Amino acid sequence: MQLKVPASPNADETMLLRAVEPAATGSANPRAATTGNANPRTATTRSANTRPGTAPEGDGPGRARRRRKAPRASLLSRLPVAGPGLTRFAARVASDARRLRPRYPHADRAGWQRWAPSLRQWLGAALAFTGLTVVLLGSAYAATDIPENLNSYATQQDNVYFWSDGTPMARTGWVRRQAMPLEDIPEDVRDAVLAAENASFYSDPGISLSGLARALWRTVGQGDTQGGSTITQQYVKNVYLNQDRSVGRKFTEAMLALKLDNGMSKDDILEGYLNTSWFGRGTYGIQRAAQAYYGKDVGELDVSEAAFLASLLKGAGLYDPALGEANHARAVERWSWILDRMAEIGTLSEAERARYTEFPEPLKRAPGFDTGKQSDYLVELAARYAKKAARLSDKEFDFGGFQIYTTFDREQESALTDAVAEARKKARKKDAAKAKSLHFGASSVATDGRILAVHGGPDHRTQGYNESNATTVPAGSAFLPFVYAAALEHGVHKTRDGAATEVTPQTLYDGDDGIAVTTPEGPYWDRGGKQVTSHNDGGKSYGRISLSRALALSVNTPFMQLGMDTGLDRVRDTAQRAGLLSSSFGPQVPAMSLGSATPSAIRMAGGYATFAAAGKHVEPYSVSRITRNGSEIALTKPASRRAVKANVAAAVQSALTDAFRTARPGAAPAVTVAGKPATVAGKPVTVAGKAGTTQNDTAAWYVGTADSVSTAVVAYRIDLGKSLEPLPLDGIAGSPDDSVPYRIFSGARGIG
């Protein structure tokens, strides 16, 4: 018998019942007839999905019957620890999950709605997305660390050098930037920047979601990212990141901005932003921008000028008026908008806004510095001294931000440079071939140690080494005052163990040419077994002559013997105490007294300044003060110390004054200014000095003092393309009566 129920969409709702025929054996047991076998595995069933009128699979003879498998227990129920409570909980969770599982298509809907997610599904997806986003952003924020090392290019600054009167002289460095503390930046300047870039800076969390979205859209789509960031984000980009346009960089920027805003004060962020932003014309930072566009420091800007500089933050290449009429029009429009914006947010009153109706035209070009010529020699000296005196490493100094106030006097530097240029011009006219290898080193040093001027060479761009600081040629007879001072200070020894005999300016010595140099034991013999003799210029003999007169006439022979009698070690020590470096001295042989040492022009000028300063010496220095971003840097300044006794210095200075008057009887005995004698404390400024020549004619010197300033000038010949060996001057530096070094000295010092 077959019983059917009405058709249903679900096949599971159809049951097929089958009456089993009695067994062939004819058993009368009804239960046996029903089951056919006590063994359940022999019972037959009809598959639930078998169509009516068809035989079930396996009913035919010789076929195995299909059996339904018992349901497999869940993994959770098979766990050793799973109890009834845990099993029920798992079943409930599974049931809830089945209810949340989307059912497609929906049986209770029609058309496309059968496939659309339900409101509950949309809400669940939104909550899941929000939760996942929060987790990811939280993880990214927690994993974001503020880099310890800033972008070195974004924070690097230039070093600015100043003349002794405080005016700018030169700058060095790849980046034109000078950082300023926020308190030194006027409030009006800060307000202009905030109005232009981020009025909500002090209240926002460091990022702008709307601005970030716009920036991301422009990054992914067309256009640039300008204007999509807060000041905090722009500062992060300046000092921590590169300038590429990518979604990843914008995401990192936002994370760093949030982190920085939580860990850094708003004032510090604003200060960093103002000091690292690009303003065009090669400048970074508001201070250098003020100098480049208006030739003044940031503290001197008014509101109108500040509004223009703030407009440059949107893109200096679009708003610098000097770059074209279109730029000028854009600059005027944005300048006016910034002032209106300041009035709108209340940082500028309406009355103040009404005052600014005329656009503050910036300079056509940024003020430059006269670099590449003499100023580069000055910078070289000042930088070397600054690092040593302030104990700065090369890396620290090159990172920039220093203001170096030098001792160089602009007027004296100009006068010395002009005097050398005139001498070089005359030398070319006299002998162009020799003039090509002619070099001049010159320096002026005050009695207090300040280096006021130097001449380092024709042009630092073509000749890098500084001739004023070179130890290239011997001092020659310009060294005689140091021998004279040592003898006056220590006396002489005629016997090896005897007491020293006092020496005065009137002490007589043999001034004849070709006399033998002696020691307490007899004549002095060199290593070659030859007796050493001394000679005067031109082979002239003077007989017995006082030491002061011998110095005035530059007689060599008395001083060669005087050095031996005083002791060459004492001569050397006196010269070093007066300012010459030990490295410029060679062997202690009799020729040392005639100037075998090779001091620089700076050191020779400093040595003569010692005699003019009553025997007190101050090491020459070129920097008087150093600051970094307005803060004072500790600087070790050289102290004054006693080199020789005051009476000894006075005697040397008197002899040098006589030397000047004897050699230049027609010259004015005092410094003149505008044709009138210069005075100090009501007394005329006298001139003292002497020439210096070498026996092999490789150098010509003049070292003199006037108005408490000593100036040393040396002329020599070296063919740098062939050898560093000095060449004979052969008259190119003039004669003793018409010395080129003297002409430079007198021209630089204004001596008639």
Disulfide bonds with the S-S distance in Angstrom:
none
